[in-house]
């Protein structure tokens, strides 16, 4: 809050606060007033600012902010109100007032097939993880509205995303350093989305600022949505923190469908394959054709980074959604240095690390970055395992081969000195010689073999009615 305001205006505001008995000092008075001006709660034209605001106008502005933040709407700047004003947030104004207190539609594109281009990436996350976060952010909207998005690597795109700092170069609204304003965007059909490069952009952890969620918020502005009055919605003005199981709020869905209509048939956020992806060196000894998720089996499957379901076959990986399988892409487009024809893959939400197994070797990644010192040789479990999964019941990793299983505690000491145990001794009714296995977002285990899968309940028993068809139920074929 760095903008200077006329002393007369501050005196009017201070008089109002004093009359209400609010326990704030002059610095806090100034900061609160600047906030209300900066984010559109007090909207008198700049040339009239020296005329001041009435006490009623100020009280209405404070009350609107409190209502939008889920606070008691008393019209007073109390400690809770000041604390909320200090939260990290979007740089777009909050066009609320007490007569039309709802989300506002700020415009719309005249087409429903839009392109986007990522002009720069987060240095902390890297290019691949930045791209995946933004791709996922677009998909939140295309999953519920009649919209499709396509990434382009060259030329002009409808929506252009980039990272900028406090320098005015490249951005007409420079950011304020780490914290406070995280990002901002322009309404249709301008198509500009900027992120503060000074922020600690992260994924899969409460630490820092989650790029996926913030990108989805700013894309909402670029599509024409204003801020929402519901603090739990994506389009709320302030950042509410990392959410592992993020879903759009009903108010977000209502707003985007008001602009573009309800999604009535599957759409996907697609990525145009670029020379940079197709020319990566192939590590696999057996180059594979592009798999058909409806016909080909699985090498591995996991609930991995960004809470997406990743399925692997040969040199390729694809994500699985409620609407079926997305187009496959090369594994190395996401995990550089990782070979194809994997034996198993598992992601640990406990540590945020992803483990890949092939033959006698193990690869470990944080998001999409290979950890130093990897790959390593397997020493305490046999080579060429069949499958692996994380079980939240005991927070351990399970490895399967043939009719046996092993378990390992990442944060403890598991010597693997005891003999392996039979799968049937713990997983009642489950098959052996698996192709793949994982624990999904509903907390249930799934075992895959050939073209079928088995689901286990909380007692680790196969549920009645299984096995079912993987192609029909998972790939939506």
BATOR-163008 format. One record per residue (C-alpha): residue in one letter; x, y, z; residue number from 0. Coordinates in steps of 0.001 Angstrom, whole numbers, plus 500000, padded with zeros to 6 digits. Layout:
// residues N
+---+--------+--------+--------+-----+
: r :   east :  north :     up :   k :
+---+--------+--------+--------+-----+
: A :      X :      Y :      Z : NUM :
...
+---+--------+--------+--------+-----+
// end
This chain:
// residues 477
+---+--------+--------+--------+-----+
: r :   east :  north :     up :   k :
+---+--------+--------+--------+-----+
: X : 500000 : 500000 : 500000 :   0 :
: X : 502270 : 502706 : 498726 :   1 :
: X : 499990 : 505340 : 497180 :   2 :
: X : 499877 : 508718 : 498981 :   3 :
: X : 496416 : 510187 : 499581 :   4 :
: X : 495303 : 513724 : 500537 :   5 :
: X : 495380 : 514568 : 504237 :   6 :
: X : 491771 : 515763 : 504177 :   7 :
: X : 490599 : 512331 : 503093 :   8 :
: X : 492581 : 510675 : 505872 :   9 :
: X : 491144 : 513080 : 508439 :  10 :
: X : 487604 : 512267 : 507333 :  11 :
: X : 488342 : 508575 : 507618 :  12 :
: X : 490093 : 508931 : 510972 :  13 :
: X : 487101 : 510855 : 512292 :  14 :
: X : 484799 : 508046 : 511158 :  15 :
: X : 486928 : 505390 : 512822 :  16 :
: X : 487186 : 507358 : 516017 :  17 :
: X : 483427 : 507806 : 516123 :  18 :
: X : 482991 : 504066 : 515822 :  19 :
: X : 485573 : 503372 : 518510 :  20 :
: X : 487794 : 501229 : 516288 :  21 :
: X : 491177 : 500485 : 517829 :  22 :
: X : 493462 : 501341 : 514920 :  23 :
: X : 496371 : 503737 : 514584 :  24 :
: X : 497041 : 506338 : 511891 :  25 :
: X : 499268 : 504029 : 509830 :  26 :
: X : 496567 : 501384 : 509788 :  27 :
: X : 493956 : 504013 : 508881 :  28 :
: X : 496042 : 505034 : 505887 :  29 :
: X : 496650 : 501445 : 504796 :  30 :
: X : 492976 : 500540 : 505041 :  31 :
: X : 491915 : 503552 : 503019 :  32 :
: X : 494538 : 502894 : 500359 :  33 :
: X : 493350 : 499302 : 500120 :  34 :
: X : 489737 : 500369 : 499597 :  35 :
: X : 490836 : 502801 : 496891 :  36 :
: X : 493262 : 500431 : 495182 :  37 :
: X : 490803 : 497561 : 494873 :  38 :
: X : 487691 : 499431 : 493856 :  39 :
: X : 485612 : 499657 : 497036 :  40 :
: X : 485854 : 503460 : 496964 :  41 :
: X : 485462 : 504415 : 493339 :  42 :
: X : 485126 : 508188 : 493205 :  43 :
: X : 487020 : 509557 : 490156 :  44 :
: X : 490582 : 510590 : 490909 :  45 :
: X : 490022 : 514271 : 490108 :  46 :
: X : 487342 : 514416 : 492814 :  47 :
: X : 489415 : 512688 : 495487 :  48 :
: X : 490248 : 515916 : 497304 :  49 :
: X : 486545 : 516405 : 497957 :  50 :
: X : 486754 : 513422 : 500300 :  51 :
: X : 484260 : 510672 : 500996 :  52 :
: X : 481361 : 510783 : 503345 :  53 :
: X : 481327 : 508609 : 506447 :  54 :
: X : 478505 : 506630 : 504895 :  55 :
: X : 480528 : 505934 : 501730 :  56 :
: X : 483463 : 504728 : 503779 :  57 :
: X : 481258 : 502567 : 505988 :  58 :
: X : 479604 : 501047 : 502905 :  59 :
: X : 483004 : 500292 : 501378 :  60 :
: X : 484276 : 498633 : 504559 :  61 :
: X : 481051 : 496667 : 504881 :  62 :
: X : 481274 : 495441 : 501283 :  63 :
: X : 484836 : 494291 : 501835 :  64 :
: X : 483836 : 492486 : 505021 :  65 :
: X : 480922 : 490738 : 503319 :  66 :
: X : 483167 : 489639 : 500444 :  67 :
: X : 485673 : 488283 : 502967 :  68 :
: X : 483205 : 486396 : 505138 :  69 :
: X : 483692 : 488779 : 508085 :  70 :
: X : 481031 : 490380 : 510311 :  71 :
: X : 479757 : 493295 : 508235 :  72 :
: X : 479913 : 496007 : 510917 :  73 :
: X : 481444 : 498712 : 508703 :  74 :
: X : 484363 : 499161 : 511124 :  75 :
: X : 488046 : 498518 : 510443 :  76 :
: X : 488776 : 496140 : 513273 :  77 :
: X : 491712 : 493774 : 513717 :  78 :
: X : 490104 : 490998 : 511656 :  79 :
: X : 489420 : 493391 : 508779 :  80 :
: X : 492995 : 494707 : 508792 :  81 :
: X : 494361 : 491159 : 508873 :  82 :
: X : 492243 : 490207 : 505865 :  83 :
: X : 493460 : 493265 : 503977 :  84 :
: X : 497034 : 492067 : 504460 :  85 :
: X : 496463 : 488651 : 502853 :  86 :
: X : 498123 : 487790 : 499524 :  87 :
: X : 495694 : 488430 : 496707 :  88 :
: X : 494979 : 489147 : 493052 :  89 :
: X : 495763 : 492596 : 491686 :  90 :
: X : 492413 : 492952 : 489897 :  91 :
: X : 489845 : 495237 : 491543 :  92 :
: X : 486862 : 493890 : 493505 :  93 :
: X : 483844 : 495541 : 491872 :  94 :
: X : 481445 : 494917 : 494746 :  95 :
: X : 478733 : 497075 : 496151 :  96 :
: X : 475842 : 496315 : 498459 :  97 :
: X : 473175 : 496661 : 495774 :  98 :
: X : 474717 : 494234 : 493258 :  99 :
: X : 476711 : 492066 : 495616 : 100 :
: X : 477563 : 489145 : 493296 : 101 :
: X : 480207 : 488148 : 490818 : 102 :
: X : 480329 : 490426 : 487818 : 103 :
: X : 480847 : 489354 : 484227 : 104 :
: X : 483511 : 491680 : 482838 : 105 :
: X : 483339 : 490616 : 479204 : 106 :
: X : 483537 : 487535 : 476996 : 107 :
: X : 485399 : 486209 : 473998 : 108 :
: X : 483486 : 486036 : 470737 : 109 :
: X : 484796 : 482505 : 470193 : 110 :
: X : 485065 : 479388 : 472306 : 111 :
: X : 488279 : 477918 : 470893 : 112 :
: X : 491140 : 479904 : 472354 : 113 :
: X : 494911 : 479640 : 472085 : 114 :
: X : 497399 : 480438 : 474819 : 115 :
: X : 501152 : 480931 : 474935 : 116 :
: X : 503510 : 480767 : 477923 : 117 :
: X : 506168 : 483414 : 477299 : 118 :
: X : 508229 : 482715 : 480439 : 119 :
: X : 508205 : 480299 : 483347 : 120 :
: X : 508761 : 480192 : 487097 : 121 :
: X : 512468 : 479761 : 487762 : 122 :
: X : 511685 : 477805 : 490914 : 123 :
: X : 509373 : 475284 : 489246 : 124 :
: X : 511089 : 475107 : 485869 : 125 :
: X : 509561 : 475076 : 482398 : 126 :
: X : 507939 : 471613 : 482491 : 127 :
: X : 506221 : 472054 : 485866 : 128 :
: X : 505105 : 475585 : 484943 : 129 :
: X : 503579 : 474276 : 481724 : 130 :
: X : 501771 : 471449 : 483499 : 131 :
: X : 500370 : 473814 : 486169 : 132 :
: X : 499027 : 476221 : 483553 : 133 :
: X : 497646 : 473422 : 481384 : 134 :
: X : 495778 : 472072 : 484428 : 135 :
: X : 494509 : 475568 : 485265 : 136 :
: X : 492931 : 475935 : 481817 : 137 :
: X : 491360 : 472497 : 482118 : 138 :
: X : 489411 : 473442 : 485242 : 139 :
: X : 487394 : 475803 : 483015 : 140 :
: X : 487144 : 473609 : 479901 : 141 :
: X : 485822 : 470748 : 482041 : 142 :
: X : 482673 : 472703 : 482936 : 143 :
: X : 482101 : 475163 : 480069 : 144 :
: X : 481928 : 475121 : 476277 : 145 :
: X : 485579 : 476107 : 475893 : 146 :
: X : 488648 : 474500 : 474407 : 147 :
: X : 492227 : 475691 : 474840 : 148 :
: X : 495289 : 474975 : 472736 : 149 :
: X : 498836 : 475906 : 473587 : 150 :
: X : 501011 : 477431 : 470897 : 151 :
: X : 504759 : 477929 : 471130 : 152 :
: X : 505187 : 480656 : 468496 : 153 :
: X : 503226 : 483593 : 467160 : 154 :
: X : 500480 : 485549 : 468866 : 155 :
: X : 497994 : 483753 : 471080 : 156 :
: X : 494640 : 484849 : 472471 : 157 :
: X : 495832 : 484526 : 476083 : 158 :
: X : 499468 : 485283 : 476882 : 159 :
: X : 501030 : 484323 : 480219 : 160 :
: X : 504349 : 485520 : 481626 : 161 :
: X : 506271 : 486288 : 484827 : 162 :
: X : 507346 : 489815 : 485804 : 163 :
: X : 508829 : 491521 : 488834 : 164 :
: X : 508869 : 495006 : 490288 : 165 :
: X : 510501 : 496520 : 487213 : 166 :
: X : 508112 : 498457 : 484946 : 167 :
: X : 509712 : 496798 : 481911 : 168 :
: X : 507270 : 494412 : 480283 : 169 :
: X : 504370 : 495191 : 482628 : 170 :
: X : 502433 : 498429 : 483013 : 171 :
: X : 501480 : 497454 : 486596 : 172 :
: X : 504751 : 496425 : 488308 : 173 :
: X : 504487 : 494014 : 491211 : 174 :
: X : 505387 : 494826 : 494805 : 175 :
: X : 507876 : 492067 : 495660 : 176 :
: X : 507155 : 488831 : 497481 : 177 :
: X : 503744 : 488691 : 499117 : 178 :
: X : 500596 : 490803 : 498773 : 179 :
: X : 499730 : 491106 : 495026 : 180 :
: X : 500542 : 487751 : 493410 : 181 :
: X : 499237 : 488153 : 489862 : 182 :
: X : 496857 : 490126 : 487678 : 183 :
: X : 495081 : 489748 : 484353 : 184 :
: X : 493186 : 491762 : 481759 : 185 :
: X : 489586 : 491127 : 480714 : 186 :
: X : 488544 : 489868 : 477250 : 187 :
: X : 489686 : 490296 : 474642 : 188 :
: X : 493016 : 491680 : 475842 : 189 :
: X : 494297 : 488298 : 477007 : 190 :
: X : 497226 : 489289 : 479253 : 191 :
: X : 498045 : 487292 : 482401 : 192 :
: X : 501042 : 488251 : 484565 : 193 :
: X : 502526 : 486502 : 487611 : 194 :
: X : 504883 : 488052 : 490157 : 195 :
: X : 508277 : 486452 : 489487 : 196 :
: X : 509406 : 487245 : 493044 : 197 :
: X : 506911 : 484790 : 494559 : 198 :
: X : 507932 : 481301 : 495632 : 199 :
: X : 505791 : 479403 : 493117 : 200 :
: X : 505306 : 475769 : 494140 : 201 :
: X : 503210 : 472668 : 493585 : 202 :
: X : 502269 : 469739 : 495795 : 203 :
: X : 503148 : 471520 : 499053 : 204 :
: X : 501625 : 474166 : 501357 : 205 :
: X : 504932 : 476019 : 501131 : 206 :
: X : 505009 : 479078 : 498892 : 207 :
: X : 502224 : 479970 : 496452 : 208 :
: X : 500472 : 477355 : 494335 : 209 :
: X : 500856 : 478297 : 490672 : 210 :
: X : 498069 : 476013 : 489449 : 211 :
: X : 495384 : 477645 : 491596 : 212 :
: X : 496552 : 481216 : 491024 : 213 :
: X : 496797 : 480589 : 487261 : 214 :
: X : 493245 : 479226 : 487211 : 215 :
: X : 492059 : 482363 : 489039 : 216 :
: X : 493757 : 484741 : 486614 : 217 :
: X : 492569 : 482744 : 483598 : 218 :
: X : 489060 : 483227 : 485009 : 219 :
: X : 489598 : 486997 : 484679 : 220 :
: X : 491017 : 486589 : 481170 : 221 :
: X : 487809 : 484729 : 480269 : 222 :
: X : 485606 : 487490 : 481677 : 223 :
: X : 484890 : 486675 : 485327 : 224 :
: X : 485163 : 489247 : 488081 : 225 :
: X : 485802 : 488414 : 491715 : 226 :
: X : 483368 : 486259 : 493661 : 227 :
: X : 481696 : 487170 : 496956 : 228 :
: X : 482273 : 483642 : 498273 : 229 :
: X : 485599 : 483335 : 500172 : 230 :
: X : 485805 : 479601 : 499332 : 231 :
: X : 485502 : 480123 : 495569 : 232 :
: X : 488422 : 480156 : 493146 : 233 :
: X : 487479 : 483679 : 492049 : 234 :
: X : 487596 : 485107 : 495587 : 235 :
: X : 490029 : 488068 : 495695 : 236 :
: X : 492461 : 486590 : 498245 : 237 :
: X : 494595 : 483467 : 498020 : 238 :
: X : 493349 : 480832 : 500449 : 239 :
: X : 496340 : 478509 : 500183 : 240 :
: X : 497251 : 475149 : 498683 : 241 :
: X : 494431 : 472653 : 498162 : 242 :
: X : 495461 : 469116 : 497254 : 243 :
: X : 491932 : 468184 : 496100 : 244 :
: X : 490986 : 471462 : 494479 : 245 :
: X : 487591 : 471776 : 492785 : 246 :
: X : 485758 : 474770 : 491355 : 247 :
: X : 483164 : 476347 : 493633 : 248 :
: X : 479528 : 476362 : 492364 : 249 :
: X : 479772 : 480150 : 492007 : 250 :
: X : 482794 : 479760 : 489699 : 251 :
: X : 480914 : 477239 : 487575 : 252 :
: X : 477770 : 479375 : 487462 : 253 :
: X : 479770 : 482391 : 486290 : 254 :
: X : 481737 : 480691 : 483519 : 255 :
: X : 478655 : 478874 : 482222 : 256 :
: X : 476768 : 482170 : 482121 : 257 :
: X : 479427 : 483393 : 479692 : 258 :
: X : 480093 : 480325 : 477534 : 259 :
: X : 477407 : 477752 : 478235 : 260 :
: X : 477470 : 474412 : 479979 : 261 :
: X : 479851 : 471761 : 478774 : 262 :
: X : 477821 : 469081 : 477032 : 263 :
: X : 480521 : 466929 : 475476 : 264 :
: X : 484120 : 466109 : 476436 : 265 :
: X : 486723 : 468764 : 475812 : 266 :
: X : 490380 : 468629 : 476727 : 267 :
: X : 493144 : 471079 : 477259 : 268 :
: X : 495547 : 470068 : 474541 : 269 :
: X : 499146 : 470921 : 473969 : 270 :
: X : 500572 : 471386 : 470492 : 271 :
: X : 503552 : 469100 : 470160 : 272 :
: X : 506621 : 471197 : 469468 : 273 :
: X : 510009 : 470283 : 468025 : 274 :
: X : 511424 : 470714 : 471539 : 275 :
: X : 509335 : 467753 : 472702 : 276 :
: X : 509735 : 465487 : 469693 : 277 :
: X : 513521 : 465819 : 469467 : 278 :
: X : 514304 : 464760 : 473053 : 279 :
: X : 516700 : 461798 : 472997 : 280 :
: X : 514952 : 458448 : 473383 : 281 :
: X : 516270 : 456311 : 476215 : 282 :
: X : 514009 : 453297 : 475646 : 283 :
: X : 515636 : 450355 : 473897 : 284 :
: X : 512258 : 449575 : 472344 : 285 :
: X : 510790 : 452714 : 470746 : 286 :
: X : 507040 : 452428 : 471052 : 287 :
: X : 504136 : 453562 : 468951 : 288 :
: X : 501635 : 456028 : 470378 : 289 :
: X : 499426 : 453887 : 472630 : 290 :
: X : 495684 : 453585 : 472321 : 291 :
: X : 494282 : 453912 : 475882 : 292 :
: X : 491205 : 451949 : 474832 : 293 :
: X : 493152 : 448924 : 473601 : 294 :
: X : 496656 : 448873 : 475034 : 295 :
: X : 497473 : 447738 : 478556 : 296 :
: X : 499268 : 449657 : 481291 : 297 :
: X : 502891 : 449626 : 482385 : 298 :
: X : 502076 : 451766 : 485434 : 299 :
: X : 499480 : 454161 : 486824 : 300 :
: X : 499619 : 456668 : 489681 : 301 :
: X : 497926 : 459652 : 491281 : 302 :
: X : 500841 : 462037 : 490883 : 303 :
: X : 501877 : 465704 : 490788 : 304 :
: X : 499042 : 468247 : 490540 : 305 :
: X : 496663 : 465505 : 491751 : 306 :
: X : 496371 : 464160 : 488228 : 307 :
: X : 496054 : 460495 : 487298 : 308 :
: X : 498963 : 459479 : 485048 : 309 :
: X : 498897 : 456270 : 482991 : 310 :
: X : 502066 : 454910 : 481319 : 311 :
: X : 502616 : 452683 : 478310 : 312 :
: X : 505869 : 452369 : 476389 : 313 :
: X : 507493 : 455765 : 475862 : 314 :
: X : 504221 : 457601 : 476537 : 315 :
: X : 502136 : 458940 : 479385 : 316 :
: X : 498601 : 460309 : 479414 : 317 :
: X : 496361 : 461794 : 482057 : 318 :
: X : 492999 : 460266 : 482948 : 319 :
: X : 490068 : 462503 : 483909 : 320 :
: X : 486396 : 462002 : 484699 : 321 :
: X : 485792 : 462293 : 480962 : 322 :
: X : 488352 : 459694 : 479888 : 323 :
: X : 491931 : 459719 : 478647 : 324 :
: X : 493727 : 462778 : 477309 : 325 :
: X : 496010 : 462402 : 474253 : 326 :
: X : 499303 : 460624 : 475124 : 327 :
: X : 502588 : 462535 : 475085 : 328 :
: X : 506193 : 461477 : 475458 : 329 :
: X : 507211 : 460687 : 479041 : 330 :
: X : 510289 : 462869 : 478640 : 331 :
: X : 508115 : 465880 : 477906 : 332 :
: X : 507322 : 465852 : 481639 : 333 :
: X : 510071 : 463863 : 483375 : 334 :
: X : 513302 : 464595 : 481562 : 335 :
: X : 515760 : 461704 : 481730 : 336 :
: X : 513128 : 459075 : 482510 : 337 :
: X : 513022 : 456017 : 480219 : 338 :
: X : 509956 : 454362 : 478783 : 339 :
: X : 508630 : 450843 : 479334 : 340 :
: X : 508520 : 451370 : 483089 : 341 :
: X : 507909 : 448555 : 485544 : 342 :
: X : 506107 : 450716 : 488127 : 343 :
: X : 505479 : 454283 : 489273 : 344 :
: X : 504254 : 455685 : 492588 : 345 :
: X : 503817 : 459192 : 494009 : 346 :
: X : 504037 : 459806 : 497751 : 347 :
: X : 501815 : 462650 : 499031 : 348 :
: X : 503687 : 462275 : 502320 : 349 :
: X : 506983 : 463542 : 500904 : 350 :
: X : 505939 : 464966 : 497534 : 351 :
: X : 508349 : 462633 : 495725 : 352 :
: X : 507630 : 460403 : 492750 : 353 :
: X : 509393 : 457061 : 492292 : 354 :
: X : 509855 : 455238 : 488980 : 355 :
: X : 511137 : 451674 : 488650 : 356 :
: X : 512672 : 449923 : 485670 : 357 :
: X : 514778 : 446797 : 485807 : 358 :
: X : 517395 : 447209 : 488522 : 359 :
: X : 517135 : 451021 : 488753 : 360 :
: X : 515107 : 453620 : 490619 : 361 :
: X : 514456 : 457241 : 489555 : 362 :
: X : 513192 : 459769 : 492106 : 363 :
: X : 511675 : 463151 : 491168 : 364 :
: X : 510392 : 466194 : 493019 : 365 :
: X : 507530 : 467372 : 490805 : 366 :
: X : 509228 : 467019 : 487409 : 367 :
: X : 512853 : 467510 : 488507 : 368 :
: X : 515155 : 464529 : 488976 : 369 :
: X : 516682 : 464442 : 492455 : 370 :
: X : 520507 : 464601 : 492586 : 371 :
: X : 522228 : 461225 : 492571 : 372 :
: X : 519489 : 459396 : 490688 : 373 :
: X : 518929 : 456927 : 489119 : 374 :
: X : 520176 : 454471 : 491747 : 375 :
: X : 520418 : 450702 : 491865 : 376 :
: X : 517722 : 448795 : 493748 : 377 :
: X : 519306 : 446999 : 496690 : 378 :
: X : 516532 : 445867 : 499039 : 379 :
: X : 513695 : 444879 : 496730 : 380 :
: X : 513968 : 442636 : 493657 : 381 :
: X : 514414 : 444050 : 490147 : 382 :
: X : 511626 : 444179 : 487587 : 383 :
: X : 508784 : 444677 : 490066 : 384 :
: X : 505209 : 444540 : 488765 : 385 :
: X : 503582 : 447525 : 490502 : 386 :
: X : 503819 : 450022 : 493357 : 387 :
: X : 501382 : 452162 : 495345 : 388 :
: X : 501133 : 454476 : 498361 : 389 :
: X : 498682 : 453466 : 501089 : 390 :
: X : 497461 : 456347 : 503287 : 391 :
: X : 496337 : 453787 : 505876 : 392 :
: X : 499899 : 453356 : 507164 : 393 :
: X : 501650 : 455993 : 505018 : 394 :
: X : 503917 : 453414 : 503415 : 395 :
: X : 504875 : 452436 : 499896 : 396 :
: X : 503973 : 448948 : 498712 : 397 :
: X : 505855 : 447060 : 496000 : 398 :
: X : 504465 : 444003 : 494198 : 399 :
: X : 506093 : 441208 : 492244 : 400 :
: X : 504512 : 437911 : 491330 : 401 :
: X : 502537 : 436672 : 494322 : 402 :
: X : 504469 : 438749 : 496893 : 403 :
: X : 504618 : 442268 : 498265 : 404 :
: X : 507026 : 444410 : 500306 : 405 :
: X : 506344 : 447656 : 502182 : 406 :
: X : 508629 : 450560 : 502926 : 407 :
: X : 508450 : 453594 : 505220 : 408 :
: X : 510143 : 456560 : 503512 : 409 :
: X : 510766 : 458384 : 506788 : 410 :
: X : 511680 : 455386 : 508898 : 411 :
: X : 513956 : 452386 : 508723 : 412 :
: X : 512608 : 449401 : 506811 : 413 :
: X : 515422 : 446879 : 506466 : 414 :
: X : 513570 : 444507 : 504099 : 415 :
: X : 515330 : 441705 : 505911 : 416 :
: X : 512180 : 439652 : 506449 : 417 :
: X : 510863 : 437416 : 503720 : 418 :
: X : 508288 : 438979 : 501397 : 419 :
: X : 504658 : 438344 : 502236 : 420 :
: X : 501957 : 436840 : 500054 : 421 :
: X : 499595 : 439316 : 498404 : 422 :
: X : 496679 : 437109 : 499417 : 423 :
: X : 497618 : 437404 : 503099 : 424 :
: X : 496703 : 441118 : 503183 : 425 :
: X : 494719 : 441891 : 500039 : 426 :
: X : 491768 : 439509 : 500059 : 427 :
: X : 490606 : 438512 : 496588 : 428 :
: X : 493253 : 440562 : 494777 : 429 :
: X : 495100 : 439135 : 491764 : 430 :
: X : 498833 : 438451 : 491572 : 431 :
: X : 501256 : 439192 : 488708 : 432 :
: X : 499893 : 442720 : 488406 : 433 :
: X : 500376 : 445149 : 485549 : 434 :
: X : 499842 : 448261 : 487687 : 435 :
: X : 498336 : 449466 : 490964 : 436 :
: X : 497642 : 452749 : 492758 : 437 :
: X : 495575 : 454473 : 495430 : 438 :
: X : 493176 : 456996 : 493916 : 439 :
: X : 491851 : 460283 : 495314 : 440 :
: X : 488920 : 458500 : 496986 : 441 :
: X : 491438 : 456612 : 499166 : 442 :
: X : 490676 : 453218 : 497614 : 443 :
: X : 493250 : 450860 : 496092 : 444 :
: X : 492981 : 449721 : 492479 : 445 :
: X : 494806 : 446723 : 490982 : 446 :
: X : 495140 : 446401 : 487195 : 447 :
: X : 495833 : 443245 : 485198 : 448 :
: X : 495454 : 442871 : 481443 : 449 :
: X : 492217 : 444687 : 480532 : 450 :
: X : 490559 : 444516 : 483965 : 451 :
: X : 490820 : 446188 : 487349 : 452 :
: X : 489866 : 445364 : 490935 : 453 :
: X : 488848 : 447864 : 493629 : 454 :
: X : 489529 : 447189 : 497314 : 455 :
: X : 487543 : 448536 : 500258 : 456 :
: X : 488905 : 449938 : 503532 : 457 :
: X : 489396 : 446395 : 504853 : 458 :
: X : 491587 : 445636 : 501802 : 459 :
: X : 489036 : 443237 : 500348 : 460 :
: X : 488024 : 443239 : 496702 : 461 :
: X : 484577 : 444803 : 496461 : 462 :
: X : 481590 : 442929 : 495094 : 463 :
: X : 481111 : 443212 : 491329 : 464 :
: X : 484785 : 443391 : 490418 : 465 :
: X : 486792 : 443004 : 488211 : 466 :
: X : 485505 : 445515 : 485640 : 467 :
: X : 486771 : 446744 : 482277 : 468 :
: X : 489630 : 449246 : 482476 : 469 :
: X : 488862 : 450620 : 479003 : 470 :
: X : 485204 : 451253 : 479723 : 471 :
: X : 485401 : 452522 : 483288 : 472 :
: X : 488744 : 454368 : 483379 : 473 :
: X : 489410 : 455412 : 479789 : 474 :
: X : 485734 : 456131 : 478996 : 475 :
: X : 485984 : 454161 : 475738 : 476 :
+---+--------+--------+--------+-----+
// end
